[in-house]
Amino acid sequence: MRSIRLLMAALVAALTITALPATASAQDDARIHLIHGIPGVDVDVEAGGEAVFTDFSFSDTQDLSALAGATLEDLQVKVAGTDTVAIDAGDVTLPTDGNTTILAHLDADGAPTLSVFDNDDSAVDAGNGRLIVRHTAAAPRVDILANGAVAFANVPNGSQGSADLPAGTITAEVVPAGEDAPVVIGPADLPINEGEALIVYAVGSLDDDSLTVLTESITGLHSTPTRVNTGNSPIETGSNLALYSIVALAGLGMVGVVRPSSRHGRGLITCV
């Protein structure tokens, strides 16, 4: 019981941070963020029968980095101010290092769930950034378009795609798999910044007309350049995008509790 009280005290201390940096270097210590990705529902989070934090709202983030390696016993997410358990996660052991995002979201059938993502913060080539797209919405399989072309195809809930792209701006849209319409999310302009990873989450529910996206960014992904690329031209549709799409599709896979990587960064969740 004493260990539970000490853990709770550490967690409360960690969550007293009221402002989070938008980004941080990928060379920091373990980074673990918990994000609320279920629209329209405020929640309370409990562990060991004790309140950890309350009135956690959609798109909010909590920094759990100080608790790397700790086990949160009997972790539950409840509808704010009630005893209604939305997510019963059981005992959750946080990663000891790496760059991790824990997202509360809806599964394909609309039930609340938690997914743990290992964020890829490996180096990118000079002049490039990284785009990571995650389907975490109550919706069927989708295609994700970049500048009008399919960049991530037939993506189910809980899966992701990733591609390293030239710095610039892409216009993204989400449509039902294999279809051109309707556009269920977007169009939205997404900045691909040199040396950064942009992570995009599709969240909400198609049936409730609440589909939207959340984003987070990770900086400090520069490799040692062998040449310097200049300019910030938008990504063009055509052969280059097709090549990036092949790379992205190779990275698609079911997302569960994933082993963390060895490099680190910080992000801030925002709505777009």
C-alpha positions as CSV (number, residue, x, y, z in Angstrom):
1,M,0.0,0.0,0.0
2,R,2.9,2.4,0.7
3,S,4.2,1.8,-2.8
4,I,0.8,2.7,-4.2
5,R,0.7,5.9,-2.2
6,L,4.2,6.9,-3.3
7,L,3.3,6.1,-6.9
8,M,0.2,8.2,-6.7
9,A,2.1,11.1,-5.2
10,A,4.7,10.9,-8.0
11,L,1.9,10.8,-10.6
12,V,0.1,13.8,-9.2
13,A,3.3,15.7,-9.1
14,A,4.0,14.8,-12.7
15,L,0.6,16.0,-13.8
16,T,0.8,19.4,-12.1
17,I,2.5,20.7,-15.3
18,T,0.0,23.2,-16.8
19,A,1.9,24.0,-20.0
20,L,3.7,21.5,-22.3
21,P,6.3,22.4,-24.9
22,A,5.0,22.1,-28.4
23,T,8.1,20.0,-29.4
24,A,11.3,19.0,-27.9
25,S,14.6,17.4,-28.9
26,A,14.5,13.7,-29.7
27,Q,17.6,13.2,-27.4
28,D,15.6,13.8,-24.1
29,D,14.8,11.1,-21.6
30,A,11.7,8.8,-21.9
31,R,8.7,10.6,-23.2
32,I,5.3,9.2,-22.4
33,H,2.1,11.1,-23.2
34,L,-1.5,10.1,-22.5
35,I,-4.0,11.8,-25.0
36,H,-7.8,12.0,-24.9
37,G,-9.0,11.2,-28.3
38,I,-12.8,10.6,-27.7
39,P,-14.9,13.6,-28.6
40,G,-17.7,14.8,-26.4
41,V,-16.8,13.0,-23.2
42,D,-14.8,14.3,-20.3
43,V,-13.2,11.6,-18.2
44,D,-11.6,10.9,-14.8
45,V,-8.6,8.6,-14.5
46,E,-8.1,6.4,-11.5
47,A,-5.3,4.0,-10.5
48,G,-5.4,1.8,-7.4
49,G,-8.8,3.1,-6.5
50,E,-7.5,6.7,-6.3
51,A,-8.2,9.7,-8.5
52,V,-5.2,10.5,-10.7
53,F,-6.7,13.4,-12.6
54,T,-10.2,14.6,-13.3
55,D,-12.1,16.3,-16.1
56,F,-9.7,15.2,-18.8
57,S,-11.2,16.6,-22.0
58,F,-11.0,15.7,-25.7
59,S,-7.6,16.7,-27.2
60,D,-6.0,17.2,-23.8
61,T,-2.7,15.6,-23.1
62,Q,-1.0,14.5,-19.8
63,D,2.7,14.0,-19.5
64,L,3.5,10.7,-17.8
65,S,7.3,10.8,-18.6
66,A,8.3,11.1,-14.9
67,L,6.7,7.6,-14.3
68,A,8.7,5.7,-16.9
69,G,8.9,2.1,-15.8
70,A,6.2,2.4,-13.1
71,T,3.2,0.1,-12.9
72,L,-0.2,1.8,-12.6
73,E,-2.4,-0.7,-10.8
74,D,-6.1,-1.2,-11.8
75,L,-6.1,1.7,-14.2
76,Q,-9.6,2.9,-15.1
77,V,-11.0,5.7,-17.2
78,K,-14.4,6.8,-16.0
79,V,-17.0,9.2,-17.4
80,A,-16.2,12.4,-15.4
81,G,-18.0,12.7,-12.1
82,T,-19.6,9.2,-12.3
83,D,-18.7,5.6,-11.5
84,T,-19.3,4.6,-15.1
85,V,-16.1,2.8,-16.3
86,A,-15.4,3.6,-20.0
87,I,-12.1,1.8,-20.1
88,D,-10.8,-0.8,-17.6
89,A,-7.2,-1.2,-18.5
90,G,-6.1,-3.3,-15.5
91,D,-2.4,-3.0,-14.4
92,V,-0.5,-0.9,-16.9
93,T,3.3,-0.9,-16.8
94,L,4.8,2.2,-18.5
95,P,7.8,1.9,-20.8
96,T,11.2,2.4,-19.2
97,D,12.5,4.5,-22.1
98,G,11.6,5.5,-25.6
99,N,9.0,7.8,-27.2
100,T,5.5,6.6,-26.5
101,T,2.0,7.9,-27.0
102,I,-1.0,6.3,-25.2
103,L,-4.2,7.3,-26.9
104,A,-7.8,6.8,-25.5
105,H,-10.0,6.5,-28.6
106,L,-12.9,4.6,-30.1
107,D,-12.4,1.2,-31.8
108,A,-14.0,0.3,-35.1
109,D,-17.3,-0.6,-33.4
110,G,-17.3,2.7,-31.3
111,A,-16.2,1.2,-28.0
112,P,-13.7,3.2,-25.9
113,T,-10.2,1.6,-25.9
114,L,-6.5,2.5,-25.2
115,S,-3.8,2.0,-27.8
116,V,0.0,2.3,-27.1
117,F,2.1,3.6,-29.9
118,D,5.9,3.5,-30.3
119,N,6.7,6.7,-32.1
120,D,9.4,6.5,-34.8
121,D,11.9,9.2,-34.0
122,S,14.8,7.7,-36.1
123,A,16.8,10.1,-38.2
124,V,15.4,11.5,-41.5
125,D,17.5,12.7,-44.4
126,A,18.4,16.4,-44.7
127,G,15.5,18.3,-46.3
128,N,12.9,15.7,-45.3
129,G,10.3,15.2,-42.6
130,R,8.2,12.3,-41.6
131,L,4.4,11.8,-41.9
132,I,2.8,9.1,-39.7
133,V,-1.0,8.5,-40.0
134,R,-3.0,6.5,-37.5
135,H,-6.6,5.3,-37.9
136,T,-8.1,5.5,-34.4
137,A,-11.7,6.4,-35.3
138,A,-15.0,4.5,-35.2
139,A,-15.1,4.1,-38.9
140,P,-14.5,1.4,-41.5
141,R,-11.4,1.0,-43.5
142,V,-10.3,4.2,-45.2
143,D,-7.9,5.6,-47.8
144,I,-5.9,8.6,-46.9
145,L,-5.2,11.0,-49.8
146,A,-2.2,13.4,-50.1
147,N,-2.6,16.1,-52.7
148,G,-5.4,14.0,-54.3
149,A,-3.5,10.8,-54.6
150,V,-3.8,7.7,-52.3
151,A,-0.9,7.7,-49.9
152,F,-2.2,5.2,-47.4
153,A,-4.7,2.6,-48.7
154,N,-7.3,0.4,-47.0
155,V,-6.3,1.3,-43.5
156,P,-8.3,-0.3,-40.7
157,N,-8.9,1.0,-37.2
158,G,-5.8,0.5,-35.1
159,S,-3.3,0.6,-38.0
160,Q,-0.8,3.2,-39.2
161,G,1.3,4.2,-42.2
162,S,4.5,6.1,-42.3
163,A,6.6,7.8,-45.0
164,D,9.5,10.2,-45.1
165,L,8.7,13.2,-47.4
166,P,10.3,16.4,-48.7
167,A,9.6,19.4,-46.5
168,G,6.5,21.3,-47.7
169,T,2.7,21.3,-47.2
170,I,0.4,18.5,-48.3
171,T,-3.4,18.6,-48.5
172,A,-4.8,15.5,-46.8
173,E,-8.3,14.0,-47.1
174,V,-9.8,10.8,-45.7
175,V,-12.3,8.8,-47.8
176,P,-13.9,5.3,-47.6
177,A,-11.5,2.6,-48.9
178,G,-11.6,2.4,-52.6
179,E,-13.8,5.4,-53.1
180,D,-13.4,9.0,-54.1
181,A,-16.3,10.3,-52.0
182,P,-17.6,11.2,-49.5
183,V,-14.6,13.0,-47.9
184,V,-15.1,12.2,-44.2
185,I,-12.2,14.2,-43.0
186,G,-10.6,17.2,-44.6
187,P,-9.3,18.6,-46.7
188,A,-6.7,19.8,-44.2
189,D,-3.3,21.3,-44.9
190,L,-0.5,19.5,-43.1
191,P,3.0,20.9,-42.8
192,I,5.9,18.5,-43.3
193,N,8.8,20.3,-41.6
194,E,12.4,19.4,-42.2
195,G,13.8,17.3,-39.4
196,E,10.4,16.7,-37.8
197,A,7.8,13.9,-37.6
198,L,4.1,14.9,-37.9
199,I,1.8,12.3,-36.4
200,V,-1.8,12.5,-37.4
201,Y,-4.6,10.6,-35.6
202,A,-8.1,10.2,-37.2
203,V,-10.4,10.2,-34.2
204,G,-14.1,10.3,-33.4
205,S,-17.1,8.5,-34.9
206,L,-18.5,8.3,-38.5
207,D,-22.0,7.5,-37.2
208,D,-21.9,10.5,-34.7
209,D,-20.5,12.8,-37.4
210,S,-17.6,13.6,-35.1
211,L,-14.7,12.6,-37.2
212,T,-11.7,14.9,-36.9
213,V,-8.0,14.7,-36.5
214,L,-5.4,15.3,-33.7
215,T,-1.7,15.9,-34.4
216,E,1.5,15.7,-32.5
217,S,5.1,16.6,-33.6
218,I,8.5,15.3,-32.8
219,T,11.6,17.4,-33.6
220,G,15.3,16.8,-33.7
221,L,15.3,14.0,-36.3
222,H,18.1,15.4,-38.4
223,S,20.8,13.0,-39.7
224,T,24.2,14.2,-40.6
225,P,23.6,15.6,-44.1
226,T,25.8,14.6,-47.0
227,R,24.2,17.4,-49.0
228,V,21.9,20.3,-48.2
229,N,18.5,20.5,-49.9
230,T,17.0,23.9,-50.3
231,G,13.5,25.2,-50.7
232,N,10.1,24.1,-49.3
233,S,8.2,23.0,-52.4
234,P,5.0,21.1,-51.8
235,I,4.8,17.4,-52.5
236,E,3.8,16.7,-56.0
237,T,1.3,14.0,-57.0
238,G,2.9,11.6,-59.5
239,S,5.8,9.2,-59.5
240,N,7.5,10.5,-56.4
241,L,4.3,10.3,-54.3
242,A,3.7,6.8,-55.6
243,L,7.1,5.8,-54.4
244,Y,6.4,7.3,-51.0
245,S,3.1,5.5,-50.9
246,I,4.8,2.1,-51.5
247,V,7.1,2.8,-48.5
248,A,4.1,3.8,-46.4
249,L,2.1,0.8,-47.3
250,A,5.0,-1.4,-46.3
251,G,4.7,0.1,-42.9
252,L,1.0,-0.7,-42.3
253,G,0.3,-3.1,-39.5
254,M,-1.9,-3.7,-36.5
255,V,-1.1,-1.5,-33.6
256,G,-1.0,-2.9,-30.0
257,V,1.4,-2.5,-27.1
258,V,4.6,-1.8,-29.0
259,R,8.2,-1.9,-27.7
260,P,9.5,1.6,-27.4
261,S,12.5,2.9,-29.4
262,S,15.7,4.1,-27.9
263,R,15.5,7.8,-29.0
264,H,13.2,10.4,-27.6
265,G,11.2,13.6,-28.2
266,R,8.2,15.5,-26.9
267,G,4.9,16.6,-28.6
268,L,1.8,18.5,-28.0
269,I,-1.6,17.3,-29.1
270,T,-3.7,19.9,-31.0
271,C,-6.8,19.9,-33.1
272,V,-6.6,20.8,-36.8
